[in-house]
Structure formats: C-alpha cells, structure tokens
C-alpha cells in the first residue's frame, strides 16, 4: 500500500535547473527576430550560470531575457519563478507576486502538457487566493495526464478550498482507485464528509474500510474516530478495544485509548494505557517524551497520586533508552519535582556526560544540587559546565554566583557577578561607586538597568556576610541609585545598617518606605521594629513587632529571629516574664543558638543586666 505523498511545490533553485533543461530543448515558437535572438542568448547564458551556482548572475541574465523579449514564455516563466524566491519585500509583495504569476500564465497556457510547471503555477495562484484559476489549470492537467495522482491530490485541495466538497471527495476516491487505500487518505475524506454533515456517508465508508481490512488496527481506530466525532463514545470505545485486541502490542492504539479515557476523566484507565503506550516499541521517542511530560504533570498536580508510578515508568523508559540524554533529562526533572534530588543529580550528571555542550543540562544539574542544599556541588557543576561550553549563558553564571555565595566562597561569587556585569555593561566594575555607575549605565535599557542593580544587590549581600560593611554599603548605594524604588533593597540595606551600627536614622527612613509599600510583610515590619529598638523607641518597637508576629503565619524558618527580637523588646519594656517566654519560643526553632539559650537561663538580656 502506498503512503500518500502530497506534493507542495517549493520555489527552490533545483526547480529552476529542471525548468532550464526542459525549456532549452523546446523549439522557439516566435519569429527569429533580433530581440528574440538576444533574449535567447541571455536565457541560455543564464541557464549555464544557474547550473554553475552563480545565482545572482543567472537572475540578471534571465531578467534581461524576459525584458528583451516580453513574448518569450520560457524566459518569463523562469524570471517570474526567480522573482518569487528573492528575499525582497518589494518583489514578494502581493502586487508583485500577482505580476510574477501573470508572467507564468503565458507559458503554462502555451505548453499545457508541461504538468510540473502547470501545477507549480496552480499552487501559486491558489496561495494568492485565485482558486478558480488554480482549478482551471489543475483540471486541464488532470485531463491531459489521465489522472496523475499528484495532480488529483492538489485538485482535491482546491475543490475543498472552494467548498465544493462533493468534487473534492470524488477526486480523492479517484486517487484511491489508482493508488490503493490509505488511512491518511481516509481521514481526509472523512474530514470532508464531516464538514458536509454526511453522517450516513461517514458510517458507511468507515464500515466499508473495516470490512475490507478486518485485521487493520488503523482502520478500526479510524472508525472509532468517526464515532467520537459523531458523539457516540460507547461505539468509539468498542472500536478502540477491538483494535487493541487485533494487536495487543500496538502502542498507537494504546495511545488512542489513553486519550479517550483522559477526555472522559477516567484517570485510572488513562494512567494504565499511557504507561503501556510509553513502554511500547512502535511509538517514536519524541512522542513518548511528550506523553511522559503530560503524565508527569498529572501526577505532580495530584496531591493524592502515588509518585512511585512515575518513577517506575521512567525506569521502564530508561531500560529502552539507557543512553538517551533527553530521557535522562526528563527523568531527572521528574525526580526533582518529587524531591528525589539524589536520583535527579545522578541522571542529570550522566546526561551532561553524554551531551556536555548542552547548557540547559548544566543549568538543571546545578539547580538540582542547589535545591538539595549542596551548594559546593552546585558551584562545581557550574564550573564544569563553563569549561565545556563555548558560550556560557547568563543563567549559569547567576547560579554559580549564588551557589558560591551560599557555600561561603564569596570571592568566587564576586568573580561570577563581575562576569555577569561585563555582559550587561561592558567596562563597569563591582568597585564602582554610585555616581560612576550612574554615568556608565546612562544608555542602558530599563531591563538591563534592573539586572545591573540586581547584580550589585547580590554582591552587597555577600559583602555583608563577610562583615565588610563599608563595601556592602557602597554596593547598596549603587543599587538604590539605579533603582531607588527597590523595596527589597531598601529593607535589606536598612537591616544591614542596623546590625552593623550604621546610620540608624537613614535605616529607619528606608525601612518605613518598605513597610509603607508592603504593610503586611512581616519581614519588613520586623526590620523596622528592630531599628526602633536600637534607637531606644521601645514601646513603638513593641507594637510593631507584635504585628510582625501576628503576620508570621507558616514562616517557621524566620520565626526564631522574630521571637528573639520580640523577647528583647519586651524585656526593655519591662515585660520580663513575657520576654523569657518569647526567647523560649525562639529557641524551639533555633535550637542550637547559645545566645538565646543563655538569655533563657539568665532570664535577662545579658550578664550586665
């Protein structure tokens, strides 16, 4: 059985070469005038130039031939075809395309037996919206060739475009009688019948195909498709199940069943058939990966789902494709999504070994380590990736800087951030102060300006962690110079000033701006309360810190610091018993904090109290 080959003519140079050989052999149908002799000379020279790959020269010669003798059909046809291949907005405008097609028509009508050229012409006229002209030429070619299959397929398309569905169906049936049955052809016919609303015809035709091909899973599935289109799901399921019984190993049928169950919300049956389809042998890997992505998403989005199902499915797929990076990658992503980071790291490491020039793989490997709290391993993965990749993506540099900082490797982090800065603003340095940076960044887009501000904020955080308060302050001055409304920067800078014994009045001003912008943010409120505490404004600090505690919610990670601050403030307000209770709550979260433990034991802030 032949598979359908729908010929869509591309306007490519090869077509010109074929046309040239054909045209060169034709006798000249015009008088041998001087103009024609010149045109003929240009045309032949253009043919030679094109055959030798000198396309620009060929175009100019063919153009001369057409312009020298406007009645020279071969030159006009070829010139028109070449005009339409040029990447020239003028020549490919609708008006100029229309002129090119008009030049081609003379040749097509003069040499109607040249089927290939005629069908190229009909295709182009159809694309320009002149379906009637496309049909005229295609019908003539059909008559001349006695039903050439490629002509019939194009003619059926034209009839369909004109909504002459009966003719389109009859033309496809003629094709089928010549070339034999084909499932793809049947689907095209059924689509036309469905558009006609010919329910009886659909059912009869699908039944005929099944009767003529009783062991074909394809035709049985097509009949099921017909029932589904006609909203007869029970009959469709019978057909799909029959197809599966004909070939229990056919993954395409299992995929059809999986989609059927998915449409009807039968998740258990969908899971079962998806698994069987993915592990089958006759579905291409790309399609299996698409199915796995959907399957993976369904499991992850269902909090009650057994995530081990997905792991088992990936294990089965890995047995089929043990050295396929795309499978390893998807398996790693699934493992990370269900927080099996060890498995994700293992699979992704192997994927980077197999495909070391893939930046996405290195990014994911570094992210998996980072999410697993393995910051040194994350930074190491970035370093390996940067060695392997010809061009290091910004994302990998960003992960490298963040992971290095979290691992305590602050100088490595600064090196990464300097490289990022080099990309965003060549010539800028992390040591630049705010006025210098404002001058250098004057021509940046808003997006790039914000990215530069983010870089300085990250290095400012790192400088504070190594207690380089002066450098941190300079870097945060740059952040606020570039992005004065950065609420995060305002809060962080204010907190760093407070902890480092800096300008508390400036810290309060920045903190109040942050709280005014986000009055329900407990982190920002805690910062303001602590600044007021350090300034000796204990009562106001207490009122504000109590609000931070009320807003804390599920933020257990920050709870220790919040309760510790509240205890200190309560103590200064004379609420010593409450202070001890707050410190105890802080210690429940931050169990290893000896400073808090000492306050609980002494029931006071320090030995000096």
N, C-alpha and C positions, 0 to 999 in steps of 0.2 A: 504494500500500500504506500503510495507516495504521500509525503507530507506537503502541505500547501506551502508554496513559496510566493508570497505577494511581492511582485517586483515594483519597487518605488524608485524611479529613476533619479539618481543623484547627478548633479551637474558637475562632473569631475573631468579632469584632463583626459582620462582614458577614453571617455566618450568622444572627445574631440578627435583623438587619434583614429579611432574606429571610423568616425564620420569622414575624416580626411581621405582614408584609403578608399572608402566607398565612393566619395564624390569624385576623386581623381580619376576613377575608372569610367565615369559617366560621359557620354558624348555631349558636346555643347549644343544646347537646343536653341541658341540665339545666333544671329548673323555674326560672322567673324569680323567685327568692326575693330577699329584700332583701340577703342576704350575697352572692349572686351578682352582683347589680346593683353593689354596692360593688367587688367583685373585678373586674368588667368595667371599671368606671371606672378603677381603678388600673392595670389592664392596658393600656388604651388610652393613658392618660397616660404610662405607662412606655414604650410604643412610640414615642410622639412624642419623649420625652426622648432615647431612644436614637438616633432618626433625626437629632436635632439635635446629637448628640455629647455629651450630658450623661450620661455612662455611670454615674457614681455615683448620680445621682438616679434614673436608669432602673432600676438594680439594686434600690434601696429600694422603688420603686413596684411592680415585678414581684414582689418578695418579699412585699409586702403583699397583692397579688392572690392569690398562691398560699396564703398563710396564712389569708386571709379565707375562701376557698372551696377547701378541700382536694380537692374533686371537679372542679375546673376544670382539665382536662387541658392546655389550651394554656398556661395560666399556670405549671402545674407543670413542663411540658417546658422552657419558656424559663428559668424560675428555676433549674432543675437545670443547664441548659447554662451559665448565667451563673456559678453557684457554682463550676463546674469551671474557669473562666477566671481566677478571682481568685487572686492570689499570696498565698494564705493557707494556712499549713501545716495549720491545723485542717480547713478545708473541702476540702482536697485530700488528706487522709489516706485510707487505704484504706476506713475505716469510713464516712466522709462521702461519698467517691466512690460507695460502694455505695448510700447513701441517694439521691444525685442520680440514679443510673441507675434506681433503683426508681421515682422520680417521673416519669421519662421514659417508662417502660414503659406506663403507662396511656394516654398519648396515642398511642403507636405502635400499641397494640392497638386503640384506638378508631378510629384513622384509618389503616388498613393500606395504603391507596393512596398515602399521602404517602411516596414512596420515599426521597427525600433524608433526611427525618427518621428513617425506619426504618433506613437504612444508617449514619447517624451513631450511632444507638443501638447497632446491632450491632457497630460498630467499637469503641465504648467498652466494651461488655460483653466483647468478645474481649480487650481490653487488661487488663481486670480478671480475666481468667482463666476467664470463663464461656463457653467455646467452644460448648457445646451451645445456649445461649440465642442466641448470635450466629448460629449456623447456622439455628435455628428462624426467626428474623426474616428472614434473608437468603433462605432457601428460599421463604418466603412472598412476598417481594418479587420473586423470580425468577418465581414462578408468575403473579403479578399483571402484571408487565411483559412477560412472554413472552420473557425472556432479554435484559434490558438489559445491554450489555457491561460497564458499571462494576459492576453487581451480580454478574455472573459472575466477574469478577476477584477481588472480595472474597470471594465464596463459595468460590472455589478456594483462597484463602489460609486460610480457616477449616478446610476439609477437610484441607489439608496440616498445619495445626497440630494437628489431631486424629489425624493419621497415617492418615487414610482416603485413601490415595494414589490408589487407583483412581478414586474420585469426583473428586478434585482434577484428575486427568488428563482425565477425561471432560468436566469443566466447562470446562477450558481448550480442549479440542477444539471444544466448542460455541461458545466465543468466537471461535475461529479461523474457523469456518464463517460467522460473522456478519461479522467484521471483516477477514478475509483473513489470509494467512500473515504472520508477522513473526519475524525472527531472535531478538529478545528473548523472545518467547513460546516459541519452540522451545527456547531454553536453559532456561526454567523447566520445560517438560515433561520435558526430558532429565534435569534435576536430580531430578525426582520419580521418573523411571524408574530412575535410578541408585540412588536410595535404596531402591527396591523390589528391586534386584538383577535387573532385567529386561534382561539383556544382549541378548537377541534383539530385544526391542522397541526398544532404543536403535539397534541396527544397521539394523533395517528402517525406522524412522522417519527416521533421518539419510539413508539411501539414497533414500527417497521424496522428501525435500526436494531433494536434489541432482538427482534425475531430473526433478522438476517445475521446477527453476530451474537449468538446466545452465550458465548463464553468470554465476551469482551467486557472487562470491568469499565472501560472508558465509556462505552455506550450506555451501560447500566447506570453509571454515575450521571451521565447527561440526562437520562430520563428522570432521575431523581431531581436534578436541577430544574427540569421543566415543572415537575410537581411543586417544588418550592416556589418557583416564580408564580405559579397559579394558586399559591397559598393553600396547598394540600400537603402539609408537613408529614402526616402519617404515611401517606403513599410515598413521599420522598424517602423517609426513613427505611421503608421496606426495600426500596431500590438500593440504597446505600448498603444496607446489611446484606442484600443479595450479592452485591458487587464484592463485599468483603469475603463472603463465602466462596466466591469464584477464585479468589486469590488472597488467602489469609496473610500473605507477606507483602502485599502491595501497600506501601506507605502512603501513596497518593489517596487511596480510598480511606485510609485511617485519618488522614488529614481532613478530608471532606466530612467524615463523621465527627471529628473533633469540633470543627466549625459549626456543624449542625447543632451539637449539644451546647456550644457556647452561646449561640443565638437564643437558645431556649432556657438558659440559666441552669442547665444541669452540670454543675461544676465537677461532680464526681466522675461522670462519664467523660466530660471534657478532659480532665486530668489523665484519665486512663488512656484515651485514644491519642492525646497529644504525646504521651510518653511512648506509646507504641510507634507512632509516626516518626518521632525523633530518632528512635533506635532502628528504624527500618533502613534498608540498603538502597532503595531506589528514589530517595529524595536528595537533592543537591545540598551540599554543606551550607551554602548561604541561606537557603530556605530553612534549614534546620536551626541555624543560629537565630533567625528571625522568630521562629517558633519558641525557641528557648527564652528569648528576651520577653516575649509575651507571657510565657509560662512563669518565668521568674518574677515578673511584675505581679502576677496574680497571687503568687504565694506570699510575696513580701507585703502586699497590701492587705492580706487577710491575716489578722492577728491570731486567729484560731488555727491557721494552717500548720501542718507538720512540715517544718523546713527541711527535715531529713529527706523528704520526697525529692526535692530539688537536687540535693546533694547526690542522691542515688542516680538520678537521671544524668547529671553531669559526669558521674563516674562511668556510666554506660557509654556516654558520648566520647569520653576520653579513651575508652578502650578501642573505639572505632578510629579515632584520630589522635593518637597519643603524642604526636609531634606537630600538631597544627596550632600555631600561635593564637589564632582567633578563638579557638575552643578554650585554650588555656586562659586567655584573657577574660572571656565571658564567665568561665568557671571561677576565676579569681574575683570578679566583680560580685558574683552571687555569694561567694563565701564571705566577702567583706560586708555585704548587705545584711547577712545574718550573723555578723560579728564573729565569724570564724577566721580571725586575722592570720593565724598561723598557716592555715590552708591557702588563704589568699596570697600570702607572701611567697609560699612555696611555688604555686602555679605561676604567679607573675614573674618570679625570678627565672623560671625556665623559659617563659615567653620572651624575656629580654635576652636570654642566651641565644634563642633561635632567631630572633629578629632585633638585633641590637641597634639598628638605625631607626627604630620606631619611637618617636618622642613620647607618644601617648602611653606606651608601655612603661617607660621610665617614670613618667609622672604618676601613673597609678601605683607602681611599686613603692615610690616614695610616700605617697598618700597613705597606703596601707600600713606601712611602718609607723608613720606619724600618728595615725588613728589608734594604733596599738600601743602608743606611748613609747615606741622605740625610736627616740629622736636621733641618736647617733647612727643607727642603721638607716634611717630615712635620709640623713645627710650623706651617708656613704653611697646610697643608691643614686642620689643626685650627682655625686662626684663621678661615679662610674658612667652614668648617662652622659654627662658633659664631656667625658673622654671619648665616647663612642659617636656622639652626634656631630655632624658637620656644622649645624646651626643650632645653638642652644635656645630653646623657647623661653620667653619671659616667665612663664608659669613655673618652669623647673627651677629657675634662679630664685623665684619667690619662695618656693617650698624649701629650697636649700638654705636660704637666709633664715627662714622661720625655724626650721628644724635645728640648724646650728645654734641659734639663739636659745632654743629650749634645752639643747644639750649642754649649754654653758660655753659653747665655742663662739664667743662674741666677735672675735676678730674675723673668723671665717664668715660669720653673718654679715659683718660690715663689708667684706670683700664682695659678697654676693649682691648686697644692696648697692654698692658702688657700680657694679656691672649693670644692674638694672637702671641706675641713674644715667650711665653712659648711653644706654639705649634711648631713654626718654628725652634726655637733654645733654647731648654731647658737649663736653667741656666743663660741665658742672661737677663740683666736688662736695663730698659729705662734710668737709671742713668749712664750706662757705657759710657766711653769716646771712641773716635775713635780708639786709639791703643788697648784698651781692647777688643773692638768689633771685630777688625780685627783678633785677636788671637782666639776668641771664634768661629768666623764664618769661620775659615780656611777650614773646611771639608765640608761645605755646597755645595749643587749643585748650579748651576747658577740661576736656577729658585727660589730656596729658598733664596739665597743671595739677589736677587732683591726684594723679598717680605719683607725681613727684612729691606732693605733700604727704602721701601715704608712706613713701619710702623714708622720708625724714622722721615720720612718727615712729616707724619701726626701729630705726636706729636710735631714736631718743629713748624708747623703752629699754633698749639694750644698754645704753649708756647709764641709765638709772640703776639697772640691775647690778652693774659692776661699781656702783657708787661714784661714778664720775658725774657729779651733779652739775658742774659747770657746763660740761659738754652737752648733757641732756637738756639743760635749759636753753642753750644756743640752738640745738636742733628743734626743740619745740617752738622756739621763737620763729624759726623758718616755717614750720607747719602753719602757725597762725597767721604769718604774713601772707602765705599763699592761699590759705583757706580760713579766713577769720571766723567763719560760722561753723567750723567743725566742732560739734558738740562733744564727741569722744575726746578730741584733743584738749578742749577746754577742761573737761573733767580730769583727764589724766595729768595734765600739766599742773592743775591746781593741787591734786593729791600729792604729786611729787614735790612740789614746793612745800607743802605742809609737812611731809615726812622728812624732808631734807633741811628743815629750818630756814626756808626761804622767805620771800615777801608774802606774809600772810594776808595783807590787805589785797594784794593783787590776786592771790589764790582765792580769796572769798569772792571777789568780783567775777572771776571766771567761773567759779562753782555755781554762783547764783544764776548766771546766764544759762548754764547747762540744766539746772533744775527748772528754771522758768520754761525752757523748751520741752523738757520731759518731766513734768511734775510727779509722775507716778513711777519713776525709775528709782528703785531702792539703792542702786549703786551710787548714783549721783547724789541722792539725799544723804547717804552715809558719808560721802566726801565732804559735803557742806557741814554736816554736824561735827565732824572731826576737826575741821578748820576752826569752827566757832569754839569748840572745846579748847583747842590750843591757844586761842585768843582770850580765853578766860570767860567766855559768854556761856556759862554752863547751863542756865535754865533754858535759853533758846536752843542750845545744842541738844538738851534732853528731849524737848518737844519734837524736834526734827528727827532725832534718832529713833524715837518710839514709832514715828510714822514709817521709817525705813524697815523696822522690824515687822510692822503690820503688813507691809507690801512684800515681804520676803518670799512668801509662798513656798514653792518647792525648791528654791535655790539653796540646797543643802551645802553645796561647795563653799558658798560665801558666808554661810550662817555663822561660822566660828568667829570671823572677824567682826561681823555686825554685833553679835552678843558681847564680844570682848569690849568693843567701843562703848556699847550701852552701859556695861558694868563700870567702866572708868568714869563715864559721865555721871552715872548715878552716885558713884562714890563722892565725886566732887560736889554733888548737890545735897550731900548728907544722907542719901538713901543707902546706907552701908549694907544692910541685910539684903536688899534687892540687888545691890552690886554683886555680892557673893553668889547669889542665885544666877545672875546673868553670866558670871565667869564660869560657873559650873556647866551651864548650857554650852558655852563656847568650848569648854574642854571636852564635852561629849563629841563634838565634831572634830576638833583639832586635838586629838588625844595625846600627841607627843609634844605639845607645846609647854615647855618647862616654865616659861614666863607666866603663862596663865595659871598653871598648876601652883606656882609659888603664891600668886595672889589669893588663890582659894585657900591655901594652907594658912597664910598670914592674915587673911580676911582684911587685907588692905592693899593699897596700890604698890607699896614698896617698903623696904626696911626703914626708910627715912620718914615714913608717915607717922 
